[in-house]
Structures are given as C-alpha cells and as structure tokens.
Amino acid sequence: MREAILINTSTLLEQRPAQLAMVGLIVARWAYVEQAMAFFYDYLLAQKGPPQEFGYPIDGLGVASFAAVRSLRAKLDLLHLAIEWRLGGEVLAEFKDSAGRRIETASRARNVVAHGYARCSDEYPDALVYDWNGRDNVYTTAALADVLEKVGDAHEVVAWFHNIRARSLIQSAGGAK
C-alpha cells in the first residue's frame, strides 16, 4: 500500500479547497433528495387531495414521520408502500425502475465522500483519497462532479414523480384514491 500524508482538516482545506467545496455541494444536494422524498411521502399520505401549489406538504405529518426514519432502505420502503397504496403497483414498478435505482446509486456514491475519511496524497495532488472498506478511492474534481450529478439526477427524478407523475394521476382520479 502506498504512503499517504495524513493531515488535519484545516490543512486539508488549504490543500484541497475545490474538492472540499464539491463534497459540501454533494452533502447539501443530498439533503434536497431526502426533502423531496419526504414531501412526496407526505403528499401520498394526504387525505385532503392534492397539496397546494409547488407540492408542499399539507400538514407535515408525513414529513415528520419520514424524518424520524434513519436508514435510506427504510425510507424507500415507506415511500414504496405509500406509492403502491395511493397510485398502484404499476406506478410503483415505474418508480423503482427509474427513481429507486438513481437514489440508490447516488446514495452509494455520496456515502463514500460524505462519511469516508479524506486525506491528501502526494501521488494525487488534485484529488482527495478516501479509505473505504480497506481500499483507497481517489476522487478528483471530475469524479466528485460525477457524484454531484448522480445526486442531482436522484433529486430531479423524485421531484418529477412527485410534482408531475403522481399529481397528474391523483388529479385525474379526482383526489384521494
């Protein structure tokens, strides 16, 4: 295994500011993914019909319940149950095939940079090196941009399902299923 230079956070910030900024964007954008899932869940649970403009939750009970769940797997299970209950099995299959895959892919990529231990290495002067599951993972600015894009794709597909797909199905059915 090659030698890496282990440094403290302030030195990491001095040596890799662009890469750390990308990590911050990834973490912040992931918060939008979870918020979109929570709003979608709340929307699906609402018994009063479609929510008001922009898809904000009606009463927030679904958002609060969703936020209390810690693991992504459990959050997706809740969301899947709500989709099947409110929109049916075909829409659930559609969601799993498109949004579910993107969420899980983005989550795996994000977890390394959000929860891994970053360090600098002379061998990679423009990258962060993460020790993840006993392996070094090198993240250049371009690699971090790819993670950010995956997280952004996950956010967009969840928002689309909530604001376009589910809303049109529920409105065409006349409100609550």
C-alpha positions as CSV (number, residue, x, y, z in Angstrom):
1,M,0.0,0.0,0.0
2,R,1.4,3.4,-0.9
3,E,2.2,6.0,1.8
4,A,-0.3,8.8,2.2
5,I,0.2,12.1,4.0
6,L,-2.3,12.2,6.8
7,I,-3.2,15.8,7.7
8,N,-5.7,17.7,9.8
9,T,-8.8,19.3,8.5
10,S,-7.5,22.8,8.2
11,T,-4.5,21.6,6.2
12,L,-6.9,19.5,4.0
13,L,-8.9,22.7,3.4
14,E,-5.8,24.6,2.5
15,Q,-4.5,21.9,0.1
16,R,-7.8,20.8,-1.5
17,P,-10.3,23.6,-1.3
18,A,-12.0,22.9,-4.7
19,Q,-12.5,19.2,-3.8
20,L,-13.8,20.0,-0.3
21,A,-16.3,22.5,-1.9
22,M,-17.5,19.7,-4.1
23,V,-18.0,17.5,-1.1
24,G,-20.1,20.2,0.6
25,L,-22.2,20.5,-2.6
26,I,-22.8,16.8,-2.6
27,V,-23.9,16.7,1.0
28,A,-26.1,19.7,0.6
29,R,-27.7,18.4,-2.6
30,W,-28.4,15.0,-0.9
31,A,-30.4,16.9,1.7
32,Y,-32.7,18.0,-1.2
33,V,-33.1,14.4,-2.3
34,E,-34.3,13.4,1.2
35,Q,-36.5,16.5,1.4
36,A,-38.1,15.7,-2.0
37,M,-38.7,12.1,-0.8
38,A,-40.3,13.4,2.4
39,F,-42.5,15.8,0.6
40,F,-43.6,13.1,-1.9
41,Y,-44.4,10.8,1.0
42,D,-46.4,13.4,2.8
43,Y,-48.3,14.2,-0.5
44,L,-49.1,10.5,-0.9
45,L,-50.4,10.2,2.6
46,A,-52.6,13.3,2.4
47,Q,-56.3,12.6,2.5
48,K,-57.4,16.1,1.5
49,G,-56.5,15.6,-2.2
50,P,-53.6,17.3,-4.0
51,P,-51.5,19.7,-1.9
52,Q,-51.3,23.4,-2.6
53,E,-49.1,25.0,-5.2
54,F,-45.5,23.7,-5.6
55,G,-46.2,20.4,-3.9
56,Y,-45.6,21.4,-0.4
57,P,-47.0,19.1,2.3
58,I,-50.5,19.7,3.6
59,D,-49.9,19.1,7.3
60,G,-46.3,17.9,7.6
61,L,-47.2,14.6,9.4
62,G,-45.7,12.6,6.5
63,V,-42.6,14.8,6.5
64,A,-42.1,14.4,10.3
65,S,-42.7,10.6,10.1
66,F,-40.3,10.3,7.2
67,A,-37.6,12.3,9.0
68,A,-37.8,10.0,12.0
69,V,-36.7,7.1,9.9
70,R,-32.9,6.9,9.8
71,S,-31.9,4.4,7.0
72,L,-32.3,5.0,3.4
73,R,-33.6,1.5,2.9
74,A,-36.4,2.0,5.4
75,K,-37.3,5.4,3.9
76,L,-37.5,3.8,0.5
77,D,-39.7,1.0,1.9
78,L,-42.1,3.6,3.4
79,L,-42.2,5.5,0.1
80,H,-42.8,2.3,-1.9
81,L,-45.7,1.4,0.4
82,A,-47.3,4.8,0.0
83,I,-46.8,4.8,-3.8
84,E,-48.4,1.3,-4.1
85,W,-51.3,2.3,-1.8
86,R,-52.1,5.6,-3.5
87,L,-51.0,5.1,-7.1
88,G,-50.9,1.3,-7.6
89,G,-48.4,-1.4,-8.5
90,E,-47.6,-0.2,-12.0
91,V,-46.5,3.2,-10.8
92,L,-44.5,1.6,-8.0
93,A,-42.7,-0.6,-10.6
94,E,-42.0,2.6,-12.6
95,F,-40.7,4.4,-9.6
96,K,-38.5,1.6,-8.5
97,D,-37.1,1.2,-12.1
98,S,-36.2,4.9,-12.5
99,A,-36.1,6.8,-9.3
100,G,-35.2,3.9,-7.0
101,R,-32.2,3.0,-9.0
102,R,-31.0,6.5,-9.2
103,I,-31.5,7.1,-5.5
104,E,-29.6,4.0,-4.5
105,T,-26.7,4.7,-7.0
106,A,-26.4,8.3,-5.8
107,S,-26.5,7.2,-2.1
108,R,-23.7,4.7,-2.6
109,A,-21.5,7.3,-4.3
110,R,-22.4,10.0,-1.8
111,N,-21.7,7.8,1.2
112,V,-18.0,7.5,0.4
113,V,-17.4,11.2,0.2
114,A,-19.8,12.2,3.0
115,H,-18.8,9.5,5.5
116,G,-15.3,8.4,4.4
117,Y,-12.1,9.7,5.8
118,A,-10.5,12.0,3.3
119,R,-6.8,12.7,3.1
120,C,-4.3,14.1,0.7
121,S,-1.6,12.2,-1.1
122,D,1.5,13.5,-3.0
123,E,0.7,10.9,-5.6
124,Y,-2.7,12.6,-6.3
125,P,-2.1,16.4,-6.0
126,D,-5.5,17.4,-7.2
127,A,-7.7,14.8,-5.5
128,L,-9.0,13.6,-2.2
129,V,-8.1,10.0,-1.2
130,Y,-10.7,8.1,0.8
131,D,-10.1,4.9,2.7
132,W,-13.4,3.0,2.1
133,N,-13.8,-0.7,3.1
134,G,-10.0,-1.1,3.2
135,R,-9.4,0.4,-0.3
136,D,-8.2,3.7,-1.4
137,N,-10.7,5.6,-3.6
138,V,-9.3,8.6,-5.4
139,Y,-11.7,11.4,-6.1
140,T,-10.6,14.1,-8.5
141,T,-12.7,17.2,-9.0
142,A,-14.2,15.5,-12.1
143,A,-15.0,12.4,-10.1
144,L,-16.7,14.5,-7.4
145,A,-18.6,16.3,-10.1
146,D,-19.9,12.9,-11.3
147,V,-21.1,12.1,-7.8
148,L,-22.8,15.5,-7.6
149,E,-24.5,14.8,-10.9
150,K,-25.8,11.4,-9.7
151,V,-27.2,13.1,-6.6
152,G,-28.8,15.8,-8.7
153,D,-30.4,13.2,-11.0
154,A,-31.9,11.4,-8.0
155,H,-33.4,14.7,-6.8
156,E,-34.8,15.6,-10.2
157,V,-36.5,12.2,-10.7
158,V,-38.1,12.2,-7.2
159,A,-39.3,15.8,-7.8
160,W,-40.7,14.8,-11.2
161,F,-42.5,11.8,-9.7
162,H,-44.0,14.0,-7.0
163,N,-44.8,17.1,-9.0
164,I,-45.7,15.7,-12.4
165,R,-46.4,11.9,-12.4
166,A,-48.2,11.4,-9.1
167,R,-50.0,14.8,-9.2
168,S,-51.5,14.1,-12.6
169,L,-52.6,10.6,-11.7
170,I,-54.2,11.7,-8.4
171,Q,-55.9,14.7,-10.0
172,S,-57.2,12.7,-12.9
173,A,-58.7,10.2,-10.4
174,G,-60.4,13.0,-8.6
175,G,-58.3,13.3,-5.5
176,A,-57.7,10.6,-2.9
177,K,-57.5,7.1,-4.2
